[in-house]
Amino acid sequence: MPLNICIILVEPQGSLNIGSVCRAMLNFGLNELRLVNPQASHLNDEARRMAVRATPLLEKAQIYTSLAQALADCHFAVGTTRRFGKYRQGFMHPDSAARHILPLAAQDKTALVFGREDCGLSTEELDLCQRLLTIPAHAEMPSLNLAQAVTVCLYELHKAETSLQKTAKPVRIPARGDRLETMIQHMRKTMIDLNFLDPQNPDHILRAFRQIFGRAQLNEREVQIMHGLWSQIDWLYKSKSKDKGESK
């Protein structure tokens, strides 16, 4: 089963970590690294020293200016975090995430997203991922080093790959990230127009919908159906608004 999984590091701050991530990727059979606004060089001596034989992965790493751009062609993304809160629920652990993502990765592009060494991924960045992952750790030191976190997740992927090869079944292919996000933004505008969402804080309720869509893994056809629904609601809303204006 090919591992069509890219590793995305958002604003990594240490060259040593980037190099170590590449080495872990080569250890477990992955070869696509994407960097979003890296804060350290991925081509300096420190990174190359830690990458060892994985230097070619460093050299072909793709650079992006935003996470949305890096996820545009991905059909499924898992964002990693150690923090919990109102908008951070429904976590998977690395083993369950591996079993979930591998069948999807056999069909199309998927991603594991890791945040900054000091503060991880923002809530807005996690919004762009369909599911969330956390690594259980001791309460006194719950945060893992970036390269260590990547290694744990890749180990679980590698371990799960063998068992899933024996029972592989056709899976639904989720819509690409950019198309899903376009539909969500259409939905956001429609719901604001209808006064369903508070224009001062529309993302509060919208995040609940994001979680629902993330669990459902909408495919391309379903995303288009949702687009059609919002378009029809837009048309009805404008028609009623026009009729009210003419009746005055």
PyRosetta script that sets phi, psi and omega in degrees:
from pyrosetta import init, pose_from_sequence

init()
pose = pose_from_sequence("MPLNICIILVEPQGSLNIGSVCRAMLNFGLNELRLVNPQASHLNDEARRMAVRATPLLEKAQIYTSLAQALADCHFAVGTTRRFGKYRQGFMHPDSAARHILPLAAQDKTALVFGREDCGLSTEELDLCQRLLTIPAHAEMPSLNLAQAVTVCLYELHKAETSLQKTAKPVRIPARGDRLETMIQHMRKTMIDLNFLDPQNPDHILRAFRQIFGRAQLNEREVQIMHGLWSQIDWLYKSKSKDKGESK")
pose.set_psi(1, 116.0)
pose.set_omega(1, -179.1)
pose.set_phi(2, -68.3)
pose.set_psi(2, 139.3)
pose.set_omega(2, 179.0)
pose.set_phi(3, -91.6)
pose.set_psi(3, 87.1)
pose.set_omega(3, -179.3)
pose.set_phi(4, -85.3)
pose.set_psi(4, 60.3)
pose.set_omega(4, -175.0)
pose.set_phi(5, -122.3)
pose.set_psi(5, 127.4)
pose.set_omega(5, 174.2)
pose.set_phi(6, -100.8)
pose.set_psi(6, 146.7)
pose.set_omega(6, 175.2)
pose.set_phi(7, -100.4)
pose.set_psi(7, 125.3)
pose.set_omega(7, -179.5)
pose.set_phi(8, -114.0)
pose.set_psi(8, 124.1)
pose.set_omega(8, 175.6)
pose.set_phi(9, -109.2)
pose.set_psi(9, 121.9)
pose.set_omega(9, -179.1)
pose.set_phi(10, -94.6)
pose.set_psi(10, 116.5)
pose.set_omega(10, 178.9)
pose.set_phi(11, 47.8)
pose.set_psi(11, 52.0)
pose.set_omega(11, 176.7)
pose.set_phi(12, -61.4)
pose.set_psi(12, 141.2)
pose.set_omega(12, -171.8)
pose.set_phi(13, -105.8)
pose.set_psi(13, -8.4)
pose.set_omega(13, -176.0)
pose.set_phi(14, -129.1)
pose.set_psi(14, 127.5)
pose.set_omega(14, 177.8)
pose.set_phi(15, -62.2)
pose.set_psi(15, -36.7)
pose.set_omega(15, 179.8)
pose.set_phi(16, -61.9)
pose.set_psi(16, -41.5)
pose.set_omega(16, 179.0)
pose.set_phi(17, -64.6)
pose.set_psi(17, -42.9)
pose.set_omega(17, -179.1)
pose.set_phi(18, -61.8)
pose.set_psi(18, -44.1)
pose.set_omega(18, 178.0)
pose.set_phi(19, -62.8)
pose.set_psi(19, -41.1)
pose.set_omega(19, 179.6)
pose.set_phi(20, -65.9)
pose.set_psi(20, -36.2)
pose.set_omega(20, 176.7)
pose.set_phi(21, -62.2)
pose.set_psi(21, -42.4)
pose.set_omega(21, 178.7)
pose.set_phi(22, -62.4)
pose.set_psi(22, -39.8)
pose.set_omega(22, 178.7)
pose.set_phi(23, -63.6)
pose.set_psi(23, -43.5)
pose.set_omega(23, 178.2)
pose.set_phi(24, -63.1)
pose.set_psi(24, -38.1)
pose.set_omega(24, 178.5)
pose.set_phi(25, -61.2)
pose.set_psi(25, -44.1)
pose.set_omega(25, 179.4)
pose.set_phi(26, -66.9)
pose.set_psi(26, -37.0)
pose.set_omega(26, 176.9)
pose.set_phi(27, -54.8)
pose.set_psi(27, -37.6)
pose.set_omega(27, -172.4)
pose.set_phi(28, -113.8)
pose.set_psi(28, 17.7)
pose.set_omega(28, 167.6)
pose.set_phi(29, 84.9)
pose.set_psi(29, 17.4)
pose.set_omega(29, 176.5)
pose.set_phi(30, -103.1)
pose.set_psi(30, 150.9)
pose.set_omega(30, -174.8)
pose.set_phi(31, -140.2)
pose.set_psi(31, 13.7)
pose.set_omega(31, 179.5)
pose.set_phi(32, -124.4)
pose.set_psi(32, 112.6)
pose.set_omega(32, 179.1)
pose.set_phi(33, -110.4)
pose.set_psi(33, 131.3)
pose.set_omega(33, 175.7)
pose.set_phi(34, -120.8)
pose.set_psi(34, 131.9)
pose.set_omega(34, -178.3)
pose.set_phi(35, -116.2)
pose.set_psi(35, 129.0)
pose.set_omega(35, 178.1)
pose.set_phi(36, -105.3)
pose.set_psi(36, 114.3)
pose.set_omega(36, 179.8)
pose.set_phi(37, 45.2)
pose.set_psi(37, 57.2)
pose.set_omega(37, -179.6)
pose.set_phi(38, -58.4)
pose.set_psi(38, 137.1)
pose.set_omega(38, -179.9)
pose.set_phi(39, -94.7)
pose.set_psi(39, 0.3)
pose.set_omega(39, 177.9)
pose.set_phi(40, -140.8)
pose.set_psi(40, 157.1)
pose.set_omega(40, -179.0)
pose.set_phi(41, -71.8)
pose.set_psi(41, 138.0)
pose.set_omega(41, 175.8)
pose.set_phi(42, -100.1)
pose.set_psi(42, 5.0)
pose.set_omega(42, -178.0)
pose.set_phi(43, -121.8)
pose.set_psi(43, 8.6)
pose.set_omega(43, -180.0)
pose.set_phi(44, -83.1)
pose.set_psi(44, 179.3)
pose.set_omega(44, -175.4)
pose.set_phi(45, -63.8)
pose.set_psi(45, -35.8)
pose.set_omega(45, -179.2)
pose.set_phi(46, -63.1)
pose.set_psi(46, -47.2)
pose.set_omega(46, -179.3)
pose.set_phi(47, -63.9)
pose.set_psi(47, -43.8)
pose.set_omega(47, -179.2)
pose.set_phi(48, -64.6)
pose.set_psi(48, -37.4)
pose.set_omega(48, -179.4)
pose.set_phi(49, -64.3)
pose.set_psi(49, -40.4)
pose.set_omega(49, -179.5)
pose.set_phi(50, -76.9)
pose.set_psi(50, -28.1)
pose.set_omega(50, -179.1)
pose.set_phi(51, -73.0)
pose.set_psi(51, -27.4)
pose.set_omega(51, -178.2)
pose.set_phi(52, 54.8)
pose.set_psi(52, -117.3)
pose.set_omega(52, -176.7)
pose.set_phi(53, -77.7)
pose.set_psi(53, -3.7)
pose.set_omega(53, -180.0)
pose.set_phi(54, -92.4)
pose.set_psi(54, 14.1)
pose.set_omega(54, 179.0)
pose.set_phi(55, -53.1)
pose.set_psi(55, -39.5)
pose.set_omega(55, 177.9)
pose.set_phi(56, -57.3)
pose.set_psi(56, -30.4)
pose.set_omega(56, 176.6)
pose.set_phi(57, -66.1)
pose.set_psi(57, -39.0)
pose.set_omega(57, 176.4)
pose.set_phi(58, -61.3)
pose.set_psi(58, -46.0)
pose.set_omega(58, -172.8)
pose.set_phi(59, -67.8)
pose.set_psi(59, -26.8)
pose.set_omega(59, -179.9)
pose.set_phi(60, -104.4)
pose.set_psi(60, 11.7)
pose.set_omega(60, 176.8)
pose.set_phi(61, -59.2)
pose.set_psi(61, 138.9)
pose.set_omega(61, 179.9)
pose.set_phi(62, -95.5)
pose.set_psi(62, 138.3)
pose.set_omega(62, -177.7)
pose.set_phi(63, -106.7)
pose.set_psi(63, 135.0)
pose.set_omega(63, 180.0)
pose.set_phi(64, -129.2)
pose.set_psi(64, 156.9)
pose.set_omega(64, 179.9)
pose.set_phi(65, -93.4)
pose.set_psi(65, -13.8)
pose.set_omega(65, 178.8)
pose.set_phi(66, -151.0)
pose.set_psi(66, 156.9)
pose.set_omega(66, 177.5)
pose.set_phi(67, -66.5)
pose.set_psi(67, -37.6)
pose.set_omega(67, 178.5)
pose.set_phi(68, -57.5)
pose.set_psi(68, -41.0)
pose.set_omega(68, 178.9)
pose.set_phi(69, -66.0)
pose.set_psi(69, -41.4)
pose.set_omega(69, -178.3)
pose.set_phi(70, -67.8)
pose.set_psi(70, -26.6)
pose.set_omega(70, -177.7)
pose.set_phi(71, -96.8)
pose.set_psi(71, -1.0)
pose.set_omega(71, -170.7)
pose.set_phi(72, -54.6)
pose.set_psi(72, -39.0)
pose.set_omega(72, -176.6)
pose.set_phi(73, -97.9)
pose.set_psi(73, 7.3)
pose.set_omega(73, -178.2)
pose.set_phi(74, -92.0)
pose.set_psi(74, 136.4)
pose.set_omega(74, -179.2)
pose.set_phi(75, -89.3)
pose.set_psi(75, -14.5)
pose.set_omega(75, 179.9)
pose.set_phi(76, -157.9)
pose.set_psi(76, 136.0)
pose.set_omega(76, -179.5)
pose.set_phi(77, -137.0)
pose.set_psi(77, 138.0)
pose.set_omega(77, 175.9)
pose.set_phi(78, -113.2)
pose.set_psi(78, 120.6)
pose.set_omega(78, 178.2)
pose.set_phi(79, -97.0)
pose.set_psi(79, 139.1)
pose.set_omega(79, -176.8)
pose.set_phi(80, -103.0)
pose.set_psi(80, 141.9)
pose.set_omega(80, 178.4)
pose.set_phi(81, -158.3)
pose.set_psi(81, 154.6)
pose.set_omega(81, 174.8)
pose.set_phi(82, -110.7)
pose.set_psi(82, -5.8)
pose.set_omega(82, -177.3)
pose.set_phi(83, -96.9)
pose.set_psi(83, 144.6)
pose.set_omega(83, -179.3)
pose.set_phi(84, -113.9)
pose.set_psi(84, 157.5)
pose.set_omega(84, 179.6)
pose.set_phi(85, 173.0)
pose.set_psi(85, -169.8)
pose.set_omega(85, -174.8)
pose.set_phi(86, -56.7)
pose.set_psi(86, -40.6)
pose.set_omega(86, -176.6)
pose.set_phi(87, -103.2)
pose.set_psi(87, 10.9)
pose.set_omega(87, -178.0)
pose.set_phi(88, -124.7)
pose.set_psi(88, 85.4)
pose.set_omega(88, -176.7)
pose.set_phi(89, -136.2)
pose.set_psi(89, 170.6)
pose.set_omega(89, 177.6)
pose.set_phi(90, 68.2)
pose.set_psi(90, 41.3)
pose.set_omega(90, -176.8)
pose.set_phi(91, -71.0)
pose.set_psi(91, 145.8)
pose.set_omega(91, 165.8)
pose.set_phi(92, -103.6)
pose.set_psi(92, 154.7)
pose.set_omega(92, 171.4)
pose.set_phi(93, -95.2)
pose.set_psi(93, 164.5)
pose.set_omega(93, -175.5)
pose.set_phi(94, -54.5)
pose.set_psi(94, -36.1)
pose.set_omega(94, -178.4)
pose.set_phi(95, -69.6)
pose.set_psi(95, -45.8)
pose.set_omega(95, 179.3)
pose.set_phi(96, -69.8)
pose.set_psi(96, -34.6)
pose.set_omega(96, 176.9)
pose.set_phi(97, -63.5)
pose.set_psi(97, -39.4)
pose.set_omega(97, 179.4)
pose.set_phi(98, -62.4)
pose.set_psi(98, -45.2)
pose.set_omega(98, -180.0)
pose.set_phi(99, -65.4)
pose.set_psi(99, -29.5)
pose.set_omega(99, -178.9)
pose.set_phi(100, -78.4)
pose.set_psi(100, -42.3)
pose.set_omega(100, -171.9)
pose.set_phi(101, -82.4)
pose.set_psi(101, -28.4)
pose.set_omega(101, -174.3)
pose.set_phi(102, -61.3)
pose.set_psi(102, -47.1)
pose.set_omega(102, 178.2)
pose.set_phi(103, -61.5)
pose.set_psi(103, -34.1)
pose.set_omega(103, 178.1)
pose.set_phi(104, -69.5)
pose.set_psi(104, -39.4)
pose.set_omega(104, -179.2)
pose.set_phi(105, -66.9)
pose.set_psi(105, -23.8)
pose.set_omega(105, 177.6)
pose.set_phi(106, -71.1)
pose.set_psi(106, -18.5)
pose.set_omega(106, -176.4)
pose.set_phi(107, -103.7)
pose.set_psi(107, -38.2)
pose.set_omega(107, -175.1)
pose.set_phi(108, -161.0)
pose.set_psi(108, 178.7)
pose.set_omega(108, -173.0)
pose.set_phi(109, -66.8)
pose.set_psi(109, 130.2)
pose.set_omega(109, 175.2)
pose.set_phi(110, -130.0)
pose.set_psi(110, 170.6)
pose.set_omega(110, -175.4)
pose.set_phi(111, -146.4)
pose.set_psi(111, 145.6)
pose.set_omega(111, 166.6)
pose.set_phi(112, -111.5)
pose.set_psi(112, 126.1)
pose.set_omega(112, -173.0)
pose.set_phi(113, -113.8)
pose.set_psi(113, 128.9)
pose.set_omega(113, -179.6)
pose.set_phi(114, -122.4)
pose.set_psi(114, 143.4)
pose.set_omega(114, -175.1)
pose.set_phi(115, -97.8)
pose.set_psi(115, -167.7)
pose.set_omega(115, -176.5)
pose.set_phi(116, -65.6)
pose.set_psi(116, 150.5)
pose.set_omega(116, -179.4)
pose.set_phi(117, -61.3)
pose.set_psi(117, -34.7)
pose.set_omega(117, -173.6)
pose.set_phi(118, -93.2)
pose.set_psi(118, -27.7)
pose.set_omega(118, -175.4)
pose.set_phi(119, -139.8)
pose.set_psi(119, 4.3)
pose.set_omega(119, 174.4)
pose.set_phi(120, 68.6)
pose.set_psi(120, -151.5)
pose.set_omega(120, -179.9)
pose.set_phi(121, -94.0)
pose.set_psi(121, 143.5)
pose.set_omega(121, 176.3)
pose.set_phi(122, -76.0)
pose.set_psi(122, 165.0)
pose.set_omega(122, 177.4)
pose.set_phi(123, -60.8)
pose.set_psi(123, -38.6)
pose.set_omega(123, 179.1)
pose.set_phi(124, -65.1)
pose.set_psi(124, -35.2)
pose.set_omega(124, 177.3)
pose.set_phi(125, -71.4)
pose.set_psi(125, -38.8)
pose.set_omega(125, 176.9)
pose.set_phi(126, -66.3)
pose.set_psi(126, -27.0)
pose.set_omega(126, 176.5)
pose.set_phi(127, -59.0)
pose.set_psi(127, -28.0)
pose.set_omega(127, -176.8)
pose.set_phi(128, -81.4)
pose.set_psi(128, -6.1)
pose.set_omega(128, 179.6)
pose.set_phi(129, -102.9)
pose.set_psi(129, 144.3)
pose.set_omega(129, -177.3)
pose.set_phi(130, -78.3)
pose.set_psi(130, -29.6)
pose.set_omega(130, 178.1)
pose.set_phi(131, -138.8)
pose.set_psi(131, 160.1)
pose.set_omega(131, -179.4)
pose.set_phi(132, -115.5)
pose.set_psi(132, 147.5)
pose.set_omega(132, -178.5)
pose.set_phi(133, -129.7)
pose.set_psi(133, 139.8)
pose.set_omega(133, 172.2)
pose.set_phi(134, -134.3)
pose.set_psi(134, 148.5)
pose.set_omega(134, 180.0)
pose.set_phi(135, -101.7)
pose.set_psi(135, 115.4)
pose.set_omega(135, 179.8)
pose.set_phi(136, -60.4)
pose.set_psi(136, 132.7)
pose.set_omega(136, 179.8)
pose.set_phi(137, -148.5)
pose.set_psi(137, 168.4)
pose.set_omega(137, -179.0)
pose.set_phi(138, -64.4)
pose.set_psi(138, 141.0)
pose.set_omega(138, -175.1)
pose.set_phi(139, -60.6)
pose.set_psi(139, -29.1)
pose.set_omega(139, -178.8)
pose.set_phi(140, -72.2)
pose.set_psi(140, -23.5)
pose.set_omega(140, 179.3)
pose.set_phi(141, -148.0)
pose.set_psi(141, 73.1)
pose.set_omega(141, -172.5)
pose.set_phi(142, -78.4)
pose.set_psi(142, -15.4)
pose.set_omega(142, -174.6)
pose.set_phi(143, -96.1)
pose.set_psi(143, 124.0)
pose.set_omega(143, 177.6)
pose.set_phi(144, -89.0)
pose.set_psi(144, 153.7)
pose.set_omega(144, 169.4)
pose.set_phi(145, -58.3)
pose.set_psi(145, 146.1)
pose.set_omega(145, -175.9)
pose.set_phi(146, -53.4)
pose.set_psi(146, -51.8)
pose.set_omega(146, -177.8)
pose.set_phi(147, -64.5)
pose.set_psi(147, -35.4)
pose.set_omega(147, 177.9)
pose.set_phi(148, -65.5)
pose.set_psi(148, -41.5)
pose.set_omega(148, 179.4)
pose.set_phi(149, -62.2)
pose.set_psi(149, -43.2)
pose.set_omega(149, 177.9)
pose.set_phi(150, -61.7)
pose.set_psi(150, -43.3)
pose.set_omega(150, -178.1)
pose.set_phi(151, -62.0)
pose.set_psi(151, -43.6)
pose.set_omega(151, 178.6)
pose.set_phi(152, -59.1)
pose.set_psi(152, -45.9)
pose.set_omega(152, -178.4)
pose.set_phi(153, -66.0)
pose.set_psi(153, -40.2)
pose.set_omega(153, -179.2)
pose.set_phi(154, -70.7)
pose.set_psi(154, -34.0)
pose.set_omega(154, 175.6)
pose.set_phi(155, -60.7)
pose.set_psi(155, -45.0)
pose.set_omega(155, -180.0)
pose.set_phi(156, -65.7)
pose.set_psi(156, -36.4)
pose.set_omega(156, 175.5)
pose.set_phi(157, -61.7)
pose.set_psi(157, -45.9)
pose.set_omega(157, -178.5)
pose.set_phi(158, -64.5)
pose.set_psi(158, -41.2)
pose.set_omega(158, -179.5)
pose.set_phi(159, -65.6)
pose.set_psi(159, -39.8)
pose.set_omega(159, -177.8)
pose.set_phi(160, -75.3)
pose.set_psi(160, -24.4)
pose.set_omega(160, -174.8)
pose.set_phi(161, -60.0)
pose.set_psi(161, -43.6)
pose.set_omega(161, -176.7)
pose.set_phi(162, -62.4)
pose.set_psi(162, -45.6)
pose.set_omega(162, -177.9)
pose.set_phi(163, -69.9)
pose.set_psi(163, -34.8)
pose.set_omega(163, -179.0)
pose.set_phi(164, -73.5)
pose.set_psi(164, -25.2)
pose.set_omega(164, 178.0)
pose.set_phi(165, -60.9)
pose.set_psi(165, -31.2)
pose.set_omega(165, -177.1)
pose.set_phi(166, -77.5)
pose.set_psi(166, -23.0)
pose.set_omega(166, -174.7)
pose.set_phi(167, -123.9)
pose.set_psi(167, 21.5)
pose.set_omega(167, -175.0)
pose.set_phi(168, -60.6)
pose.set_psi(168, 134.0)
pose.set_omega(168, 177.9)
pose.set_phi(169, -130.6)
pose.set_psi(169, 157.2)
pose.set_omega(169, 176.3)
pose.set_phi(170, -58.2)
pose.set_psi(170, 141.1)
pose.set_omega(170, -179.0)
pose.set_phi(171, -125.3)
pose.set_psi(171, 158.4)
pose.set_omega(171, 174.1)
pose.set_phi(172, -68.8)
pose.set_psi(172, 138.7)
pose.set_omega(172, 178.1)
pose.set_phi(173, -97.1)
pose.set_psi(173, 112.3)
pose.set_omega(173, 179.1)
pose.set_phi(174, -64.7)
pose.set_psi(174, 156.6)
pose.set_omega(174, 176.9)
pose.set_phi(175, -64.6)
pose.set_psi(175, 154.0)
pose.set_omega(175, 176.1)
pose.set_phi(176, -61.0)
pose.set_psi(176, 150.5)
pose.set_omega(176, -176.8)
pose.set_phi(177, -58.4)
pose.set_psi(177, -40.1)
pose.set_omega(177, -177.8)
pose.set_phi(178, -67.9)
pose.set_psi(178, -36.7)
pose.set_omega(178, -179.8)
pose.set_phi(179, -71.7)
pose.set_psi(179, -38.3)
pose.set_omega(179, 176.5)
pose.set_phi(180, -64.0)
pose.set_psi(180, -43.2)
pose.set_omega(180, -178.6)
pose.set_phi(181, -65.9)
pose.set_psi(181, -38.4)
pose.set_omega(181, 176.6)
pose.set_phi(182, -60.7)
pose.set_psi(182, -42.7)
pose.set_omega(182, 178.4)
pose.set_phi(183, -64.1)
pose.set_psi(183, -41.7)
pose.set_omega(183, -179.2)
pose.set_phi(184, -64.4)
pose.set_psi(184, -39.7)
pose.set_omega(184, 178.5)
pose.set_phi(185, -67.3)
pose.set_psi(185, -34.8)
pose.set_omega(185, 174.2)
pose.set_phi(186, -63.0)
pose.set_psi(186, -45.7)
pose.set_omega(186, 178.3)
pose.set_phi(187, -60.1)
pose.set_psi(187, -41.9)
pose.set_omega(187, -180.0)
pose.set_phi(188, -58.7)
pose.set_psi(188, -48.4)
pose.set_omega(188, -179.3)
pose.set_phi(189, -63.5)
pose.set_psi(189, -44.9)
pose.set_omega(189, -179.6)
pose.set_phi(190, -60.4)
pose.set_psi(190, -43.9)
pose.set_omega(190, -177.1)
pose.set_phi(191, -70.7)
pose.set_psi(191, -30.9)
pose.set_omega(191, 174.7)
pose.set_phi(192, -67.9)
pose.set_psi(192, -43.5)
pose.set_omega(192, 178.2)
pose.set_phi(193, -58.7)
pose.set_psi(193, -35.6)
pose.set_omega(193, -178.6)
pose.set_phi(194, -83.4)
pose.set_psi(194, -0.6)
pose.set_omega(194, -176.0)
pose.set_phi(195, 64.3)
pose.set_psi(195, 20.3)
pose.set_omega(195, 174.3)
pose.set_phi(196, -76.7)
pose.set_psi(196, -34.8)
pose.set_omega(196, 177.3)
pose.set_phi(197, -104.4)
pose.set_psi(197, 141.1)
pose.set_omega(197, 175.1)
pose.set_phi(198, -71.2)
pose.set_psi(198, 116.8)
pose.set_omega(198, -178.1)
pose.set_phi(199, -61.4)
pose.set_psi(199, -20.2)
pose.set_omega(199, 177.9)
pose.set_phi(200, -79.8)
pose.set_psi(200, -22.6)
pose.set_omega(200, 179.8)
pose.set_phi(201, -150.5)
pose.set_psi(201, 62.1)
pose.set_omega(201, -174.3)
pose.set_phi(202, -68.5)
pose.set_psi(202, -24.8)
pose.set_omega(202, -173.7)
pose.set_phi(203, -76.9)
pose.set_psi(203, -11.9)
pose.set_omega(203, 179.5)
pose.set_phi(204, -60.4)
pose.set_psi(204, -55.2)
pose.set_omega(204, 178.4)
pose.set_phi(205, -76.3)
pose.set_psi(205, -34.2)
pose.set_omega(205, -177.2)
pose.set_phi(206, -60.1)
pose.set_psi(206, -31.7)
pose.set_omega(206, 179.8)
pose.set_phi(207, -65.7)
pose.set_psi(207, -31.6)
pose.set_omega(207, 175.9)
pose.set_phi(208, -64.3)
pose.set_psi(208, -41.2)
pose.set_omega(208, 177.1)
pose.set_phi(209, -65.5)
pose.set_psi(209, -38.7)
pose.set_omega(209, 177.7)
pose.set_phi(210, -58.9)
pose.set_psi(210, -41.6)
pose.set_omega(210, 179.4)
pose.set_phi(211, -66.1)
pose.set_psi(211, -39.4)
pose.set_omega(211, 177.4)
pose.set_phi(212, -62.4)
pose.set_psi(212, -47.5)
pose.set_omega(212, 179.8)
pose.set_phi(213, -64.8)
pose.set_psi(213, -35.8)
pose.set_omega(213, 178.9)
pose.set_phi(214, -63.3)
pose.set_psi(214, -41.9)
pose.set_omega(214, 177.9)
pose.set_phi(215, -68.9)
pose.set_psi(215, -35.9)
pose.set_omega(215, -177.5)
pose.set_phi(216, -75.4)
pose.set_psi(216, -24.1)
pose.set_omega(216, -177.9)
pose.set_phi(217, 52.1)
pose.set_psi(217, 61.8)
pose.set_omega(217, -178.2)
pose.set_phi(218, -56.0)
pose.set_psi(218, 135.7)
pose.set_omega(218, 175.6)
pose.set_phi(219, -90.4)
pose.set_psi(219, 179.6)
pose.set_omega(219, -175.1)
pose.set_phi(220, -58.5)
pose.set_psi(220, -43.2)
pose.set_omega(220, -178.8)
pose.set_phi(221, -63.7)
pose.set_psi(221, -41.8)
pose.set_omega(221, -179.0)
pose.set_phi(222, -67.7)
pose.set_psi(222, -35.8)
pose.set_omega(222, 176.2)
pose.set_phi(223, -63.7)
pose.set_psi(223, -41.5)
pose.set_omega(223, 177.8)
pose.set_phi(224, -64.9)
pose.set_psi(224, -37.7)
pose.set_omega(224, 176.6)
pose.set_phi(225, -61.8)
pose.set_psi(225, -43.4)
pose.set_omega(225, 178.5)
pose.set_phi(226, -63.9)
pose.set_psi(226, -41.0)
pose.set_omega(226, 175.2)
pose.set_phi(227, -56.3)
pose.set_psi(227, -46.3)
pose.set_omega(227, -180.0)
pose.set_phi(228, -60.7)
pose.set_psi(228, -39.0)
pose.set_omega(228, 178.7)
pose.set_phi(229, -61.9)
pose.set_psi(229, -48.6)
pose.set_omega(229, -179.2)
pose.set_phi(230, -64.6)
pose.set_psi(230, -37.1)
pose.set_omega(230, 178.8)
pose.set_phi(231, -63.7)
pose.set_psi(231, -40.8)
pose.set_omega(231, 179.0)
pose.set_phi(232, -66.6)
pose.set_psi(232, -40.2)
pose.set_omega(232, 177.4)
pose.set_phi(233, -64.4)
pose.set_psi(233, -41.3)
pose.set_omega(233, 177.0)
pose.set_phi(234, -57.1)
pose.set_psi(234, -45.7)
pose.set_omega(234, -177.6)
pose.set_phi(235, -64.2)
pose.set_psi(235, -44.9)
pose.set_omega(235, 179.3)
pose.set_phi(236, -63.3)
pose.set_psi(236, -41.4)
pose.set_omega(236, -179.8)
pose.set_phi(237, -63.2)
pose.set_psi(237, -43.5)
pose.set_omega(237, 179.5)
pose.set_phi(238, -67.3)
pose.set_psi(238, -38.5)
pose.set_omega(238, 179.5)
pose.set_phi(239, -63.9)
pose.set_psi(239, -44.5)
pose.set_omega(239, 179.8)
pose.set_phi(240, -66.4)
pose.set_psi(240, -38.5)
pose.set_omega(240, 179.2)
pose.set_phi(241, -65.1)
pose.set_psi(241, -39.0)
pose.set_omega(241, 178.6)
pose.set_phi(242, -65.9)
pose.set_psi(242, -44.1)
pose.set_omega(242, 180.0)
pose.set_phi(243, -61.4)
pose.set_psi(243, -40.6)
pose.set_omega(243, 179.3)
pose.set_phi(244, -64.8)
pose.set_psi(244, -39.3)
pose.set_omega(244, -179.7)
pose.set_phi(245, -65.6)
pose.set_psi(245, -37.6)
pose.set_omega(245, -178.5)
pose.set_phi(246, -75.0)
pose.set_psi(246, -25.9)
pose.set_omega(246, -177.1)
pose.set_phi(247, -81.3)
pose.set_psi(247, -10.3)
pose.set_omega(247, -178.6)
pose.set_phi(248, -78.4)
pose.dump_pdb("model.pdb")
